[in-house]
Amino acid sequence: MRVGLLGPLEIEHEGEAVAVGGGRLRALLARLALDAGRPVTTGALVEAVWEDELPADHVHALQSLVSRLRRALGDAALVAPAPGGYRLEAQTDVQEFEREGALELWRGPALADLRGYRFAQLAAERLEEQRVAALIATGDLPTLEALHAEHPLHERLAARLIGALFAAGRQADALAVYERTRRRLDDELGVAPSPELQQAHLAVVQGERKTRRTNLPAPVTSFVGREAELERIDELLDRARLITLLGPGGAGKTRLAREAVARHVDDVADGVWMVELAPITDESEIVGAVVGALGLREAVLPGMAPRDSLPRLLDVLAERETIVVLDNCEHVIAGAADLADRLLASCPRLKVVATSREALAIDGEALVPVPPLAESPAVTLFADRAAAARPGYVIDEAGREICRRLDGLPLALELAAARLRTLTAGELAERLDDRFRVLTGGSRTALPRHRTLRAVVDWSWELLDDPERVLARRIALFTAGATVASASAVYGADAFDGLAALAERSLVQVVPDSEPTRYRMLETIREYGLEKLEAAGELESTRGAHARYFAKLVAEAEPRLRGPEQARWFALVDAEREHVLTALRHFGELPDARAAVALAVDLLWVWVLSGSQQEALTWTRFAAAVPGDADPEDRAILEGMLAIAALEDHPDQPGAEATLKALHERALPLDDRRRPLVALAKVMLEMFAAPEERACEAAALAHPDPWVRATVRLFLSVRAENEGDIALMGEQLTAAREQLEALGDRWALGMALFFESGRLILIADLEGAEAVLEEVREALSALSPDAITGMLDIRIADIRTRRGDLDGARFHITRARERRDVGRDDLAFIQSMEARIEWLAGDIDAAAAVLEDALERLGRAPLTMPQAQHGHALLHSISASVAAERGDFEAADRHFAAAYAAGAGTKDMPMLAAVAVAGATVAAARGERVAAAELLAAATAIRGAEDPTNPEITRLDVGIAPPVTRADALAALEAAGSRAAPIAP
């Protein structure tokens, strides 16, 4: 039998329509059909049919109505008795729709002829939501517009419509939809737009489209010629994985590489990323440059250990379809070749395009020589650049002669064209002729191309006046470009006019959209300038001035990175990252231990804000190893940080407890008034080395620096959560938020808000939690907008799951997975949520497939870092629940044991509470209701809250066990988790 509910009630049996008359009879059939194939209790049926007008003997009244229904259907077996009630043996269009999403099954409003019954009204509203969700998922703009007219207050629909309108170029209509919806929500419901709707509106206001996944800069000048090279690179990208563009300086390798890979941005799933190696000065910095270019620096929350940069890079790119461009490899050729070899071996879908003056010389390398431009494109390039320098210029014979003499070298042509601001083409050709005659004895035809470029640069240099030459050679030291302030520091006077003059002559380029304005030399000209700097005997003095300037900049910025100017000062320091590291290296080479150690200590908070934790360890080790005297307190800070990092990497190493106690004792006498981070370090060390003491905690709460008083509460809130004191956690976070808002530290405020969202979820304030997550996004937007975006999406997916909005949960968890910085550890969290969503949706096979893939991925990495332990605990917990639902209790027990072993290793109480819920799910599936209830009680005691919106808990109907102490709860969980041999990670 088939029952139609997606419209007026319809019944078909053996191909024939069946008439069922009478309101109550049809209501009974509809209520059974809503749970077709599953038992419906007597109480539920009586309430559905009679509502508030119950008959005196409702049991017999229901039996009588069931008998009538069986006669009407013509087959008594279709309404079968079931434990506690009845079961309808039928298929329904609702089941088919929920399984396949077939919108054509709808014949009109669901249960249209039974809306007078409360159960039917509620079911119809639920089904309508599903229909709307399915229509929304189509993304069809006309469909969305028609649907919005039917459901003007449906916020997710409005958000999707706004996005579709904007994508279609109808920005004004998108904004109008938002404003209309906002007004109606306020007028009719008295509520503000949801965070999702606000985010859709903000995306339109900010012009945020689905951006292409690339960091390629937008071209500011036209690209000329190179058709053969572009065709060759296109062809190689189809079959080769390492392509090196080979040519002399000034040949245009960088611009050719950009143009070539830009053609593939939309074809490569995970983007095209340009890594500029010119600014780095040592092979040890190559991995950091790649990590930075890909945006893989991560925010590390309290309690998280940093991850090594190279393993993280290999991990993130392991299965990504990506093109990485390594630009200007020649000065770090061995390191670039080694990294390219490692990347290609570990990342089968990765392709590398390199530019260099020499080949990388590793297996699989395909070379693309970059020769000078042929005559026709050379003339076109010169004419284009000359017209920019001298508006109205039209190429003439003198211009063609210039192009021939410069051998088609793009950089030489651009430098020469810049001279047309003050010379005619004829004068320029004559001066070039004189210049070449001096260099070559009149034999222009024999002039090698690299000497041609040298001649043009040399000639351009000699046309500068003396102060301009001094400035030019000194700013050649700046690998990442100079600002007026930093250039003035090495020049010894105001450099503004001089930089403007150099830009006029194309010896420096203004970096587009830089703030403050940055002037950068092309690498070929910078190398020339460095020669001149050394020849003038100014190399060491300029390096010293350079290092002192950037050390002073960091020292000036350090206290301002914890206040209202945080974003501006962080941007200033982050933009000078390469120069700051050059300064630190210079202090190490002198050696000047005092300056090196002081700079490294000043950089500690910069590294926290940027998420560059591994970089912090690398350079801290470098500074700590510089021989000589340093400030004792600064040295103690660095050595303590290195010891803590070693413990984080290997928390179970022998003597860890003694090391912590020694660190705590060494930190106690340090003066933390000048170094606020030391006050926080004392509190953290006290928590682990002397947990029974509270002296450092009390000192921090009374510290003269209000930032310390506010931020220490974040540590205390984490401890309170782990101790199950959710009320105290809330008190600490409320105080922290109020103080941090007053101080203007957006980063620390973002962390406080993120922690608060977790607390709100625990106490069932899902709306508040999602609103707070939007505040997190706003707090971090000006500083590091992508730092914890993935974590935000995972948490929003959890909230949507708890609300029963599985479509919304899928959207956010899919978006989290698409983040380019997702590695194996992060993916374990994401896939555990993916599996949880599918399991709760009833698709056990899909959940099992996700879990199998996730455990296989996580198993490739050693189980050493805390993140991996968390991943194993989460994945085995969900695996245990899924296996139990399938009836495979042997596998369920082994997964549960593995989850407990990994969870216990984390010492994370909320994680152990999640493991306990998995154990309860396994016990309930086995029919052990008492054991399940006891494990749920244990979970409540461990986490310190009931977690009433957790669907893994609410779906279990096992009764309530008496409350237990946390100690008894942990003992019970240990006993349950130790019964079976765990599945090996």
PAMI-246644 format. One record per residue (C-alpha): residue in three letters; x, y negated, z negated. Coordinates in steps of 0.2 Angstrom, whole numbers, plus 5000, padded with zeros to 4 digits. Each point is the difference from the previous one (the first is absolute). Example, Ala and Ser with C-alpha at 12.3 -4.5 7.8 and 13.67 -1.06 7.14 Angstrom:
BEGIN
ALA506250224961
SER500649835003
***
This chain:
BEGIN
MET500050005000
ARG500649825004
VAL499449854990
GLY500149825007
LEU500249874987
LEU500849865011
GLY498449925004
PRO498250074996
LEU500050174992
GLU500150145013
ILE500050184998
GLU500450135014
HIS500050194997
GLU500550135014
GLY499949865013
GLU498249954995
ALA499549844991
VAL499350034982
ALA498649894993
VAL500149974982
GLY498649894993
GLY499849914983
GLY501149874993
ARG500750114985
LEU500350155011
ARG501049905012
ALA500949914986
LEU500550174992
LEU500650065017
ALA501049845003
ARG500850014983
LEU500550185002
ALA500749965018
LEU501149864993
ASP501050144991
ALA499650145013
GLY501050164996
ARG500349944982
PRO498950034985
VAL498949864994
THR499550014982
THR498250004994
GLY500249844991
ALA500749915015
LEU498550065011
VAL498749954988
GLU500749834998
ALA500149985018
VAL498250055004
TRP499149934985
GLU501149864994
ASP499249924985
GLU498350105001
LEU500650174994
PRO498650134999
ALA499750084983
ASP500850175006
HIS501349945012
VAL500850165002
HIS498550095006
ALA499549855010
LEU501650015009
GLN499950195003
SER498349975008
LEU500749875011
VAL501450125005
SER498750135004
ARG499149885012
LEU501649955008
ARG500550185004
ARG498350035008
ALA500149845010
LEU501750065007
GLY499450175003
ASP501550094992
ALA500250014981
ALA501950035002
LEU500349835006
VAL499749934982
ALA501050124990
PRO500150014981
ALA501749944993
PRO500749984982
GLY499049874992
GLY499049955015
TYR499850035019
ARG501150005016
LEU499449965017
GLU500850115013
ALA500149885015
GLN501149895010
THR499749815001
ASP500549865011
VAL500749924985
GLN501350144998
GLU500449995019
PHE500249814999
GLU501150004984
ARG501150145009
GLU500249935017
GLY499449814999
ALA498850025014
LEU499049845001
GLU498850075013
LEU499250114987
TRP499249844992
ARG498149985006
GLY499749854989
PRO500149954982
ALA500450164989
LEU498550084991
ALA499049865008
ASP498350084995
LEU500550034982
ARG500749844994
GLY498749994986
TYR501050134990
ARG501549934990
PHE501150155005
ALA499649975018
GLN500449824999
LEU501650034992
ALA500550135012
ALA499549895015
GLU501149864993
ARG501550124998
LEU499750075018
GLU499849835007
GLU501749954992
GLN500850155009
ARG499249955016
VAL500649834999
ALA501750064995
ALA500050115016
LEU499549865011
ILE501349894992
ALA501350135004
THR499649985018
GLY500749835000
ASP498949955014
LEU499749825000
PRO498249995006
THR499550144989
LEU500849914985
GLU499149845004
ALA498350095001
LEU500350094984
HIS500549844991
ALA498349935005
GLU499250154991
HIS501149994985
PRO500649824997
LEU500650044983
HIS501050155004
GLU501849934996
ARG501050145007
LEU499049995016
ALA500349815000
ALA501850024997
ARG500250125015
LEU499049895011
ILE501149854996
GLY501550105005
ALA499250065016
LEU499549825005
PHE501749934996
ALA500850145010
ALA498949965015
GLY500649824999
ARG498449934992
GLN500849924984
ALA498649874998
ASP498750145000
ALA501050104988
LEU500149854988
ALA498149975002
VAL499650184995
TYR501049984984
GLU499249834995
ARG498350075004
THR500350164990
ARG500849904985
ARG498549884999
ARG498750145000
LEU501050104987
ASP500049844989
ASP498249955003
GLU499250184999
LEU501150094988
GLY501049874991
VAL501750095004
ALA501649955008
PRO500650095016
SER500950174997
PRO501950005001
GLU499950105016
LEU498949865008
GLN501149874993
GLN501550085008
ALA499250015017
HIS499649824999
LEU501849964995
ALA500750105014
VAL499049895012
VAL500549844992
GLN501850045000
GLY499950075017
GLU500550174995
ARG499850125014
LYS500650185001
THR501849955002
ARG501250105011
ARG501350104989
THR501649915004
ASN501149864993
LEU500649955018
PRO500149815000
ALA498949915013
PRO501149945014
VAL500349815001
THR500750005017
SER499750095017
PHE500850165004
VAL500850015017
GLY500550155011
ARG500650174993
GLU498750105010
ALA501150145003
GLU500650014982
LEU498249994993
GLU499550145012
ARG501550114995
ILE499649974981
ASP498250055003
GLU500550165008
LEU501250044986
LEU498749974987
ASP499050145007
ARG501350134999
ALA501549944989
ARG500049954981
LEU501649904999
ILE500349865013
THR501449884998
LEU500049835010
LEU501949985004
GLY500849835005
PRO501149864995
GLY499649864989
GLY498849875008
ALA499350135012
GLY498249994993
LYS499950174992
THR499049954985
ARG498749915011
LEU499950145012
ALA499750134986
ARG498649894993
GLU499249995017
ALA500250185003
VAL499350074984
ALA498649864999
ARG499250095015
HIS499850164989
VAL499249924984
ASP498350055004
ASP500550185005
VAL501050044984
ALA498850054986
ASP501149944986
GLY500849855008
VAL501649925007
TRP501249934988
MET501549885003
VAL501550024988
GLU501249855001
LEU501750074995
ALA501049845005
PRO499749924983
ILE500850154990
THR501850014997
ASP500250174993
GLU499550175005
SER499250034983
GLU498749875004
ILE499350095016
VAL498750114991
GLY499449854990
ALA499849905016
VAL498950135008
VAL499050024984
GLY499749814999
ALA499549995019
LEU498750144998
GLY499349924984
LEU500450154989
ARG500549904985
GLU498850054986
ALA499349934984
VAL500550114986
LEU498850004985
PRO500550034982
GLY500550184998
MET500350045019
ALA501850045005
PRO500849935015
ARG500350115015
ASP501650015010
SER499949895016
LEU500750135013
PRO498950154993
ARG498549885000
LEU500349945017
LEU500250185007
ASP498550054990
VAL498949865007
LEU500550025018
ALA500050194999
GLU498450025010
ARG499749835007
GLU500049955018
THR501149855000
ILE501349915010
VAL501449924990
VAL501149875008
LEU501849994993
ASP500649835006
ASN501849955001
CYS500850164994
GLU501849965006
HIS500749934983
VAL499350154990
ILE500150135014
ALA500450154990
GLY498749974987
ALA498749965013
ALA500450165009
ASP499950114984
LEU498349924995
ALA499350035018
ASP500650184999
ARG499250034983
LEU498449925006
LEU499850095016
ALA500450174991
SER498749974986
CYS498749915010
PRO499450105016
ARG498849875006
LEU501249854997
LYS500949915015
VAL501549884998
VAL500549865011
ALA501749934996
THR500949855007
SER501950004999
ARG501649955009
GLU500550184998
ALA499150175001
LEU499550084983
ALA500750165007
ILE498850134993
ASP499150145007
GLY498549965011
GLU500549825003
ALA499449935017
LEU501049845005
VAL499249855009
PRO501449885006
VAL499449825000
PRO500949915014
PRO500049815003
LEU498449945009
ALA500050015019
GLU500149835010
SER498149985002
PRO499550034981
ALA501549904994
VAL499449855010
THR498350024994
LEU500650014982
PHE501149855002
ALA498649905008
ASP498850044986
ARG501249954986
ALA500649855010
ALA498249935002
ALA499850024981
ALA501649894997
ARG499649885014
PRO498249995004
GLY499650005019
TYR501750085005
VAL499950105016
ILE501350135004
ASP501349935013
GLU501650065008
ALA501049944985
GLY498950104988
ARG500250155011
GLU501949985000
ILE499949994981
CYS499150175000
ARG501350085011
ARG501549934989
LEU499250074984
ASP499850175008
GLY498250024995
LEU500350014981
PRO498449954991
LEU500849924985
ALA501349905011
LEU498549945011
GLU499049944985
LEU501549914992
ALA500449915017
ALA498149965003
ALA500049914983
ARG501349885006
LEU498849935013
ARG499349894987
THR501649895002
LEU500750055017
THR499450025017
ALA500150185008
GLY501449935011
GLU501049934986
LEU499750164990
ALA500750115015
GLU501549895001
ARG500450014982
LEU499850195000
ASP501250005015
ASP501349914991
ARG499850114985
PHE500250165009
ARG501549935010
VAL500949974983
LEU499650184994
THR500450095016
GLY501249915010
GLY498649965013
SER499650185003
ARG498150004996
THR499650155010
ALA501250104989
LEU499249944984
PRO499450154989
ARG498249974994
HIS500550004981
ARG501249865004
THR498749915009
LEU498950004985
ARG501549954989
ALA500449855012
VAL498249944998
VAL499950014981
ASP501849934999
TRP499549855011
SER498349974990
TRP501050004984
GLU501349885006
LEU498649885005
LEU499549984981
ASP500849864990
ASP501150054985
PRO498650004986
GLU498950115011
ARG501450125003
VAL500350014981
LEU498250044997
ALA499850125014
ARG501550114994
ARG499550004982
ILE498250055003
ALA500750145011
LEU500250094983
PHE498150014999
THR499450165007
ALA498249974997
GLY499949825005
ALA500249844989
THR498949874993
VAL500449824998
ALA500450034982
SER501150155002
ALA500949925015
SER500349854990
ALA500850104986
VAL501450075011
TYR500149845011
GLY500349894984
ALA498749865006
ASP498249995007
ALA499950125015
PHE498349955007
ASP500749895014
GLY501350125005
LEU498850155000
ALA498949905012
ALA501449965011
LEU500650185001
ALA498250055004
GLU499949875014
ARG501550095008
SER499350174997
LEU501450054989
VAL498750044987
GLN498250055001
VAL498649944989
VAL499150164993
PRO498249985004
ASP498849974986
SER501450004987
GLU499749904983
PRO501249924996
THR500649995018
ARG501350125004
TYR501449995013
ARG500850155007
MET501550035012
LEU499950145013
GLU501250144995
THR501249965014
ILE500249824995
ARG500150044982
GLU501550125003
TYR500849855010
GLY499749894985
LEU500850124988
GLU501550005010
LYS500149814999
LEU499750014982
GLU501450114996
ALA501149915012
ALA499749844990
GLY500550094984
GLU498349974993
LEU499350184999
GLU500350034981
SER499549834994
THR498450015010
ARG499650174994
GLY500249944982
ALA498949855003
HIS498750125008
ALA500050124986
ARG499949864986
TYR498549925009
PHE499050165001
ALA500550064982
LYS499449834994
LEU498450025011
VAL499650164991
ALA500449944983
GLU498849855003
ALA498650115007
GLU500150134986
PRO498949924987
ARG498949925013
LEU499550185006
ARG498950024985
GLY499049845001
PRO498849905012
GLU501449985013
GLN500350185001
ALA499550035018
ARG501049855007
TRP501650054991
PHE499850185004
ALA499849955018
LEU501649904999
VAL501150134992
ASP499350145011
ALA500349915016
GLU501949984994
ARG500150194996
GLU501550035011
HIS500949854995
VAL499850044981
LEU500750175003
THR501449935010
ALA500349894985
LEU500050154988
ARG501250095011
HIS501249855001
PHE500049994980
GLY500550195001
GLU501449985012
LEU500849854991
PRO499750094987
ASP499049884989
ALA499150124988
ARG499249864990
ALA499149925015
ALA499650175008
VAL499250074984
ALA499049844996
LEU499349995018
ALA499550194999
VAL499149964984
ASP499149855007
LEU499450115014
LEU499250134990
TRP498249925000
VAL500249955018
TRP500350195004
VAL498450044989
LEU498949885010
SER500750065017
GLY499850184996
SER501850035004
GLN500450114986
GLN501350115008
GLU500949845007
ALA500049944982
LEU500950164994
THR501249995015
TRP500649834996
THR499950014982
ARG501250145001
PHE501149905011
ALA500049854988
ALA500350114985
ALA501550085008
VAL500949835004
PRO501649994989
GLY500349864988
ASP499149914985
ALA498249965001
ASP498749934988
PRO499850154988
GLU498149984999
ASP499850005019
ARG501250155001
ALA499050094987
ILE498449965010
LEU500650085016
GLU500850154992
GLY498350034990
MET499049995016
LEU501150125009
ALA499950124985
ILE498149995000
ALA499950035019
ALA501050164998
LEU498850064987
GLU498549965011
ASP500850105014
HIS500350154988
PRO498949984985
ASP500350174994
GLN501949995000
PRO500950064984
GLY500349864988
ALA498649895007
GLU499349964983
ALA501749964992
THR500449895016
LEU498349904997
LYS500449984981
ALA501849935005
LEU499249885013
HIS498849944987
GLU501349974987
ARG501149915013
ALA498549895006
LEU499549944982
PRO501349874997
LEU499949935018
ASP499349825000
ASP498450015010
ARG499649824999
ARG501049965016
ARG499550175008
PRO498250034998
LEU500150175009
VAL501150064986
ALA498649974988
LEU498950125010
ALA501450125002
LYS500150014981
VAL498250044999
MET500150145013
LEU501550074992
GLU499150004983
MET498550095007
PHE501150155005
ALA501549994988
ALA499049954984
PRO498250025003
GLU499649994982
GLU500749824999
ARG499249845005
ALA501449874997
CYS500449965018
GLU498150005004
ALA499749874986
ALA501549905006
ALA499449995018
LEU498249954994
ALA500849864991
HIS501349965013
PRO500349815003
ASP499750035019
PRO498250015004
TRP500350115015
VAL500850144988
ARG498549994989
ALA498850025014
THR500950135010
VAL500450124985
ARG498250034999
LEU500050095017
PHE501250124992
LEU498950024985
SER498550025010
VAL500850155009
ARG500550074984
ALA498249984993
GLU499350095015
ASN501250144998
GLU499550014982
GLY498250015004
ASP499649834992
ILE499049925014
ALA499349864989
LEU501749954995
MET500550015019
GLY498649885004
GLU500649884986
GLN501850005006
LEU499549975018
THR498749864996
ALA501449914991
ALA501350035013
ARG498849945014
GLU499649844991
GLN501849964996
LEU500650045017
GLU498749905009
ALA500649854989
LEU501850035005
GLY499750025018
ASP500950175002
ARG499050085015
TRP501050165000
ALA499850044982
LEU498249955001
GLY499750115014
MET500750154990
ALA498949964985
LEU498549995012
PHE500550175008
PHE500150084983
GLU498349924995
SER499250085015
GLY500450174993
ARG499349964983
LEU498449935008
ILE499850175010
LEU500250104984
ILE498649904991
ALA498950015015
ASP500049825006
LEU500350055018
GLU499449835007
GLY501249914988
ALA501450115005
GLU499849975019
ALA499949814997
VAL501650004989
LEU500950105015
GLU499649855011
GLU500749894987
VAL501650115001
ARG500149975019
GLU499849824998
ALA501349984986
LEU501350095010
SER499549935017
ALA501349854999
LEU501450114994
SER500050185006
PRO498350035008
ASP500550185006
ALA500850054984
ILE498650114993
THR498749995014
GLY500050195001
MET499750024981
LEU498649885002
ASP499150105013
ILE500350164991
ARG499149924984
ILE498649935011
ALA499750175008
ASP499950074982
ILE498749874996
ARG499050035015
THR500150194997
ARG499349974982
ARG498549905008
GLY499650145012
ASP500649905015
LEU501050135008
ASP500149915016
GLY500749854992
ALA501250114991
ARG500650085016
PHE500349835008
HIS501149934986
ILE501050164998
THR500350015019
ARG500649825000
ALA501250054985
ARG500650145011
GLU500349895015
ARG501249884990
ARG501750015008
ASP500950024983
VAL499250164995
GLY501250144995
ARG499750184994
ASP499849944981
ASP498749875005
LEU499250125013
ALA499750134986
PHE498949874991
ILE499149965016
GLN499750185005
SER499450044983
MET498749875002
GLU499650065017
ALA499750174994
ARG499049944985
ILE498849915012
GLU499750155011
TRP499850114986
LEU498749894992
ALA499249985017
GLY499850195000
ASP501250045014
ILE501150124991
ASP500950065016
ALA500649825004
ALA500549974982
ALA501050165000
ALA500949965016
VAL500549834994
LEU500750084984
GLU501050135009
ASP500849875011
ALA500349884985
LEU500850144989
GLU501150055015
ARG500649835003
LEU500449964982
GLY500950174998
ARG501349945012
ALA500749884988
PRO500850054983
LEU499049994985
THR501149884991
MET499249825000
PRO498549964989
GLN499049955016
ALA500150185006
GLN499550074983
HIS498449895001
GLY499750065018
HIS500150184995
ALA498949984985
LEU498649915011
LEU500150125015
HIS500050164989
SER498549934990
ILE498949975015
SER500650175007
ALA499550094985
SER498249925001
VAL499950045018
ALA500650184998
ALA498750034986
GLU498649935010
ARG500550135013
GLY500050144987
ASP501850035001
PHE500449994981
GLU501750085001
ALA500649865011
ALA499049874990
ASP500950064984
ARG501749995008
HIS499749835007
PHE499349944983
ALA501650074991
ALA501149915013
ALA499049844997
TYR500350014982
ALA501850035001
ALA500349855011
GLY498849894990
ALA500950054984
GLY501749955008
THR499349825004
LYS499649974982
ASP498649905007
MET498450024990
PRO498749945013
MET500850135012
LEU499850144987
ALA498249954997
ALA499750025019
VAL500850174999
ALA498850054986
VAL498549955010
ALA500750125014
GLY500150134987
ALA498249974995
THR499450015018
VAL500850175002
ALA499350064983
ALA498249945005
ALA500150085017
ARG500550174991
GLY498449974989
GLU501049964985
ARG499049864994
VAL500649984983
ALA501850005006
ALA499649875013
ALA499249894987
GLU501550024988
LEU501249955014
LEU498949855004
ALA500149954982
ALA501950025000
ALA500149895016
THR499049864991
ALA501150014984
ILE501650005011
ARG499449855010
GLY499149914986
ALA498449975010
GLU498650115008
ASP500349945018
PRO498150015003
THR500149955019
ASN501250145004
PRO499150115012
GLU501050154996
ILE499349994983
THR498249955003
ARG499850145012
LEU500350134986
ASP498550044990
VAL500850094986
GLY499449914984
ILE500949904988
ALA501450084988
PRO500449924983
PRO501349865001
VAL501850054996
THR501649924995
ARG501349965013
ALA501250124992
ASP498750145001
ALA499649955018
LEU501850015006
ALA500150174991
ALA498450065008
LEU500649945018
GLU501750084997
ALA499250174996
ALA498849995015
GLY501449955012
SER501250134994
ARG498950155003
ALA500550035018
ALA501749995009
PRO500049845010
ILE500149995019
ALA501849945003
PRO500249825006
***
